[in-house]
């Protein structure tokens, strides 16, 4: 579950409730990782309180401040007991430089392999993909040098995720990202909105905003290889899909699924 940030924590709490349900509901054992935050204690305590209120059976906060701590056997043991891990927002470069290639990241992948769920908000969402946006400028004047990228955790492949999408005007930098990497789909997620990636290769949207999916696989012409980094580039044939709550997109066929054929998550959310 990739969350665009600023998810509702006070009223309906649809996204956090759905994460709790997916992690096992009353049997959920959730581990919170606030390593990306500049205030990890406060952030960890906030989410721990929220998930307990939502009915999770067990909630732990794992604090790691460096790579040796991310290789700690105690951290691995805690994640081995978990049914869900939730990674908070903050600075994605701080997060990936701390977790990338560690025993902790391997334990998160093992959790998913045994049927557990990963939830990440803001920076925690950006690091999900194998290639991630580290930094970049907002705006619609698309330039090759407006985005910097690095390897992510690789929990979801063939996508590039951006967050706070509409709120911070990040369409331009996601276009630049897929222009440079046309083999990947760009997934831009609004605040209080989540994209739920399934093992079967589909993504479903829940929440109040939109998810933009950018597909550069059919681009017929671009000059980004010859223009300077600071100059705008052209790109012809780029496709964009806008999805809202209940919509599903097939990552393998690169197409939206017919809503009449979709079993929506909404009824389950109401029961949770």
C-alpha positions as CSV (number, residue, x, y, z in Angstrom):
1,X,0.0,0.0,0.0
2,X,1.6,3.3,-1.2
3,X,0.0,6.3,0.4
4,X,0.4,9.8,-1.0
5,X,0.9,11.3,2.4
6,X,-1.4,13.3,4.8
7,X,-3.8,10.4,5.1
8,X,-6.8,11.1,7.3
9,X,-5.9,10.3,10.9
10,X,-8.9,11.8,12.7
11,X,-12.3,11.3,10.9
12,X,-13.1,8.2,8.8
13,X,-9.4,7.0,8.6
14,X,-10.3,4.9,5.6
15,X,-6.8,4.2,4.5
16,X,-5.4,3.4,7.9
17,X,-8.4,1.2,8.6
18,X,-7.9,-0.7,5.3
19,X,-4.2,-1.3,6.1
20,X,-5.2,-2.6,9.5
21,X,-7.7,-4.9,7.9
22,X,-5.2,-6.2,5.3
23,X,-2.7,-6.9,8.1
24,X,-5.2,-9.1,9.9
25,X,-7.6,-6.8,11.7
26,X,-8.0,-7.9,15.3
27,X,-5.2,-10.4,14.7
28,X,-2.9,-7.8,13.1
29,X,0.7,-7.5,14.4
30,X,2.0,-4.3,13.0
31,X,5.5,-2.9,13.1
32,X,6.0,0.8,12.6
33,X,9.2,2.1,11.1
34,X,9.6,5.9,11.5
35,X,13.2,6.0,10.3
36,X,12.5,8.6,7.5
37,X,11.2,11.1,10.0
38,X,13.2,13.9,11.6
39,X,11.0,13.3,14.7
40,X,10.9,9.5,14.8
41,X,9.8,9.1,18.4
42,X,6.8,11.4,18.0
43,X,5.9,9.9,14.6
44,X,6.2,6.3,15.8
45,X,4.1,7.0,18.9
46,X,1.4,8.7,16.8
47,X,0.9,5.8,14.5
48,X,1.2,3.2,17.3
49,X,-1.8,5.0,19.0
50,X,-3.8,5.1,15.8
51,X,-3.4,1.4,14.9
52,X,-4.2,0.4,18.5
53,X,-7.4,2.5,18.3
54,X,-8.2,0.7,15.0
55,X,-8.1,-2.7,16.7
56,X,-4.7,-4.2,15.8
57,X,-3.8,-6.9,18.3
58,X,-0.1,-5.9,18.6
59,X,1.8,-2.8,17.6
60,X,5.5,-2.3,17.9
61,X,7.7,0.7,16.9
62,X,11.2,-0.2,15.6
63,X,13.7,2.6,15.7
64,X,16.8,2.4,13.5
65,X,19.2,5.4,13.3
66,X,21.9,3.8,11.2
67,X,22.7,0.8,9.0
68,X,24.2,-1.4,11.8
69,X,20.9,-1.1,13.7
70,X,19.0,-2.0,10.5
71,X,21.0,-5.3,10.6
72,X,20.2,-6.0,14.2
73,X,18.9,-9.5,15.0
74,X,16.3,-7.9,17.3
75,X,14.9,-5.9,14.4
76,X,14.7,-9.1,12.2
77,X,13.0,-11.0,15.0
78,X,10.4,-8.3,15.4
79,X,9.6,-8.3,11.7
80,X,9.4,-12.1,11.6
81,X,6.5,-11.9,14.0
82,X,4.7,-9.2,12.1
83,X,1.8,-9.4,9.7
84,X,2.2,-5.8,8.5
85,X,4.9,-3.2,8.4
86,X,4.1,0.5,8.2
87,X,6.8,3.0,7.1
88,X,6.2,6.7,7.9
89,X,7.0,9.8,6.0
90,X,10.0,12.0,6.1
91,X,13.1,12.0,3.8
92,X,13.3,9.2,1.4
93,X,17.0,9.5,0.8
94,X,17.5,9.2,4.6
95,X,15.3,6.1,4.6
96,X,16.8,4.2,1.7
97,X,20.4,5.0,2.7
98,X,19.6,3.5,6.1
99,X,17.6,0.4,4.9
100,X,18.8,-0.5,1.4
101,X,20.6,-3.8,1.3
102,X,20.2,-4.5,5.0
103,X,18.7,-7.5,6.9
104,X,15.8,-5.2,7.7
105,X,15.0,-4.8,4.0
106,X,15.3,-8.5,3.5
107,X,12.9,-9.1,6.4
108,X,10.4,-6.8,4.8
109,X,10.5,-8.7,1.6
110,X,10.2,-12.0,3.5
111,X,7.1,-10.6,5.2
112,X,5.5,-9.9,1.9
113,X,6.4,-13.3,0.6
114,X,4.5,-15.0,3.4
115,X,1.4,-12.9,2.8
116,X,2.0,-9.9,5.0
117,X,1.4,-6.3,3.9
118,X,3.6,-3.2,3.6
119,X,2.2,0.2,4.0
120,X,4.2,3.4,3.3
121,X,3.1,7.0,3.4
122,X,5.0,9.8,1.7
123,X,8.7,8.9,1.8
124,X,7.6,5.4,2.9
125,X,5.7,5.1,-0.4
126,X,8.5,6.5,-2.6
127,X,10.9,3.8,-1.6
128,X,8.6,0.9,-2.5
129,X,9.7,0.8,-6.2
130,X,13.0,-0.6,-7.6
131,X,13.7,2.9,-9.0
132,X,12.7,5.8,-6.8
133,X,12.6,9.6,-7.0
134,X,15.0,11.0,-4.4
135,X,14.5,14.7,-5.0
136,X,13.0,16.9,-7.7
137,X,11.4,20.2,-8.5
138,X,7.7,20.8,-9.0
139,X,6.0,22.6,-11.9
140,X,4.9,21.8,-15.4
141,X,8.0,23.0,-17.3
142,X,9.4,19.6,-17.8
143,X,13.2,19.4,-17.9
144,X,15.5,16.4,-17.8
145,X,17.4,17.8,-14.8
146,X,14.4,18.4,-12.6
147,X,14.5,15.0,-11.0
148,X,17.1,12.8,-9.2
149,X,16.7,9.1,-8.9
150,X,18.2,6.2,-7.0
151,X,17.5,2.5,-6.4
152,X,14.6,1.8,-4.0
153,X,13.6,-1.2,-1.9
154,X,12.3,-3.1,-4.9
155,X,9.0,-4.3,-3.3
156,X,7.1,-3.3,-6.5
157,X,8.8,-3.5,-9.9
158,X,8.3,-1.6,-13.2
159,X,6.9,1.5,-11.5
160,X,8.1,4.8,-10.3
161,X,6.1,6.3,-7.4
162,X,5.6,9.9,-6.5
163,X,3.6,11.3,-3.6
164,X,1.8,14.5,-2.5
165,X,1.2,14.5,-6.3
166,X,-1.4,17.2,-7.1
167,X,-0.8,19.1,-3.9
168,X,2.8,19.8,-4.7
169,X,2.6,20.0,-8.5
170,X,4.7,17.0,-9.2
171,X,3.4,16.0,-12.7
172,X,6.4,17.5,-14.4
173,X,9.0,15.6,-12.4
174,X,7.0,12.3,-12.9
175,X,6.9,13.0,-16.7
176,X,10.7,13.5,-16.6
177,X,11.1,10.3,-14.6
178,X,9.2,8.1,-17.1
179,X,10.7,10.0,-20.1
180,X,14.1,8.9,-18.8
181,X,12.8,5.4,-17.9
182,X,10.0,4.5,-20.4
183,X,10.0,0.9,-19.4
184,X,8.5,1.9,-16.1
185,X,5.0,3.3,-15.3
186,X,4.8,6.5,-13.3
187,X,2.4,6.4,-10.4
188,X,1.6,9.8,-8.9
189,X,-0.5,9.6,-5.7
190,X,-2.4,12.4,-4.1
191,X,-2.6,13.1,-0.4
192,X,-5.2,11.1,1.6
193,X,-5.1,8.5,-1.3
194,X,-3.5,5.1,-1.6
195,X,-2.5,2.7,-4.4
196,X,-2.8,-0.9,-3.3
197,X,-0.5,-3.2,-5.3
198,X,-1.5,-6.8,-5.5
199,X,0.7,-9.8,-6.2
200,X,-1.4,-10.4,-9.3
201,X,-0.1,-7.2,-10.9
202,X,-3.0,-4.9,-10.4
203,X,-3.3,-1.6,-8.4
204,X,-6.5,-0.4,-6.8
205,X,-7.1,3.2,-5.6
206,X,-8.7,4.1,-2.3
207,X,-9.2,7.5,-0.7
208,X,-10.2,11.0,-1.5
209,X,-7.9,12.1,-4.3
210,X,-6.5,10.8,-7.6
211,X,-3.8,8.5,-8.8
212,X,-2.2,9.4,-12.1
213,X,-0.6,6.6,-14.1
214,X,1.9,7.8,-16.8
215,X,2.8,5.4,-19.6
216,X,5.7,6.3,-21.9
217,X,5.9,2.9,-23.6
218,X,4.1,4.3,-26.7
219,X,6.2,7.4,-27.0
220,X,7.1,8.0,-30.6
221,X,9.5,11.0,-30.4
222,X,11.4,12.8,-27.7
223,X,14.5,15.0,-27.7
224,X,15.5,14.6,-24.1
225,X,18.7,12.9,-25.1
226,X,20.0,16.1,-26.8
227,X,18.6,19.0,-24.8
228,X,20.5,20.5,-21.9
229,X,19.3,19.4,-18.4
230,X,18.0,22.9,-17.7
231,X,15.9,23.2,-20.9
232,X,12.4,21.8,-21.6
233,X,12.2,18.7,-23.7
234,X,9.5,17.4,-26.0
235,X,7.8,14.0,-25.6
236,X,5.1,12.8,-28.1
237,X,2.7,9.9,-27.4
238,X,2.8,9.9,-23.6
239,X,-0.4,8.4,-22.1
240,X,-1.9,9.5,-18.8
241,X,-4.7,7.8,-16.8
242,X,-6.4,9.4,-13.8
243,X,-7.9,6.9,-11.3
244,X,-10.1,7.5,-8.3
245,X,-11.5,5.5,-5.4
246,X,-12.4,2.0,-6.5
247,X,-10.7,2.1,-9.9
248,X,-8.2,-0.6,-10.7
249,X,-5.3,-0.6,-13.2
250,X,-3.5,-3.7,-14.6
251,X,0.2,-3.1,-14.5
252,X,0.9,-6.0,-16.9
253,X,-1.5,-5.0,-19.7
254,X,-1.1,-1.3,-18.8
255,X,-4.8,-0.7,-19.0
256,X,-7.6,0.2,-16.6
257,X,-10.0,-2.7,-15.7
258,X,-13.7,-2.5,-16.3
259,X,-15.4,-1.4,-13.1
260,X,-18.2,-3.8,-13.7
261,X,-15.7,-6.7,-13.4
262,X,-14.0,-5.4,-10.2
263,X,-14.7,-6.7,-6.7
264,X,-14.2,-3.5,-4.8
265,X,-12.5,-3.2,-1.5
266,X,-15.1,-0.7,-0.2
267,X,-17.5,-3.2,1.3
268,X,-14.6,-4.8,3.3
269,X,-13.5,-1.4,4.5
270,X,-17.0,-0.7,5.9
271,X,-17.0,-4.0,7.8
272,X,-13.6,-3.5,9.3
